Amino acid sequence: MTRRLFQIFLLLAGALALGCSRTSPDPLRTGTSPWLGFAPLYLGQELGHLPETAVRSIEFESTSAQMRAFRNGLIDAAALTLDEVLQLVDQGLTPRIIAVADVSRGADAIVAMPELRELGDLRGRRVAVEGTTTGALVLLRALEKAGLRPEDVNIVPIEVQEGERFLADGRVDAVVTYEPVRTRLLAAGGRELMNSSELQDDITDVIVVRADQIEARAEQVDRMLDAWFRGLAFLNEHPDEAARIVQRRCKLDPAQALAGLQGVHFSDAGESRKLLSGERPALRARAEALARWMHRNGLLQRPVDLSSLLAPGPIGRRLR
């Protein structure tokens, strides 16, 4: 009798353990970097819609650090620019885009010393740029517009958070940067030579998840999207209060945060699904055009296969 009870105990313990593993999986590790376009996720977290038991938000100091973490398997999901996602595909990884977060329409920029008045003045100058495809994309587009070539400027590689110090110390003459650093540089007297409103939606931010995690962690992926869109709803309905919450992370005063957010167009769930879905998804066409340009300019080693890049399933479940 005692032996039989012991066997029953083991069976029950095993069943409980299996039940716990199904309902309490490891959190989905999601990476972000300091960028005002990721405000909805910050807000979702601050408002309690992103429990750490389901999703662990990990903030990196720079996009470069976040990209390294994704490559090294330290995070399962990330908020990245479309060109950065294409770079990951080029390196043999399998990110899948589950939502379009936003488009930069003024929030990425080249900010220079006050004596530089136009892009042509960059000739022979030291230009600081983060070692990501986004920084290279902004700089190359700016040089094309000014009729300059990359060899016409002296490129200084930096991490984005170093830009303020390098410009203030006179170690560089201009910086390729983005919000919130852009606003802080302008407040300190920098002159904006160009911003992303002139780039025809080249800088599109997306949310990606590793291909093998989308269905395996479907519930957690859905929780992350829910937090994102609830944060976005709060931003749209209470912009002043949202700016006060965001400014603490971005080291801006509330007015600066609110102004910086005006340079970002956020995609709601309906727009996001439309961009990801259909026989010829608009985002895939945008990605293919960008990939061709990046390959021509040496930002991708080879043409990339984008046939499996988009994963509209999670956003479809949300709008069902």
Summary of the structure (lengths in Angstrom):
residues: 320
radius of gyration: 21.9
end to end distance: 53.1
largest distance: 90.9
contacts: 1111
relative contact order: 0.18
helix: 51%
strand: 19%
